[in-house]
Amino acid sequence: MSLLERLNQDMKQAMKNKDKETLSVIRMVKASLQNEAIKLGKDGLSEEEDLTVLSRELKQRKDSLHDFKEAGRDDLVAKLEDEIKVLQAYMPEQLSEEELEDIVKQTIQEVGATSKQEMGKVMSAVMPKVKGKADGSLVNKLVLKHLS
């Protein structure tokens, strides 16, 4: 089942359950997916493109969550945490830190990187492998750890 089909099915269920928060997030994600398809000039998106849009939406909320926590906006923090939970249900299962570390080590060997100056090369090789399955900041931290 494609992401769009799953979203449509969950949207109907949220309407039946009168779950306004979930419904709102699903509609927002569907709009983002449709906007991306229009931007790319396609009728539908590939699974990878769907994942890119979902990751972007999730990252935006996590960044906003951090800002709202710093500003002491507990009302908005709770709302965003709920949105993040809904979005994470559509993301692939996240890699454990050990699995991620193995991928980083393997990629560093493949690329032949030896210093922090080659971090960009390693990151550009690692990120496609873990797309949607790991947080970029964690990948960054692990790459930095293994290159120093």
Salt bridges, closest charged atoms under 4 A:
GLU36 OE1 - LYS39 NZ 3.81
GLU36 OE1 - ARG56 NH2 3.32
GLU49 OE2 - LYS42 NZ 2.60
GLU57 OE1 - ARG61 NH1 2.94
ASP63 OD2 - LYS59 NZ 3.07
GLU70 OE2 - HIS66 NE2 2.87
ASP75 OD2 - ARG73 NH2 3.12
GLU81 OE2 - LYS69 NZ 3.97
GLU83 OE1 - ARG61 NE 2.77
GLU83 OE2 - LYS79 NZ 2.89
GLU101 OE2 - LYS145 NZ 2.89
GLU101 OE2 - HIS146 NE2 2.99
GLU110 OE1 - LYS129 NZ 2.87
GLU118 OE2 - LYS121 NZ 3.38
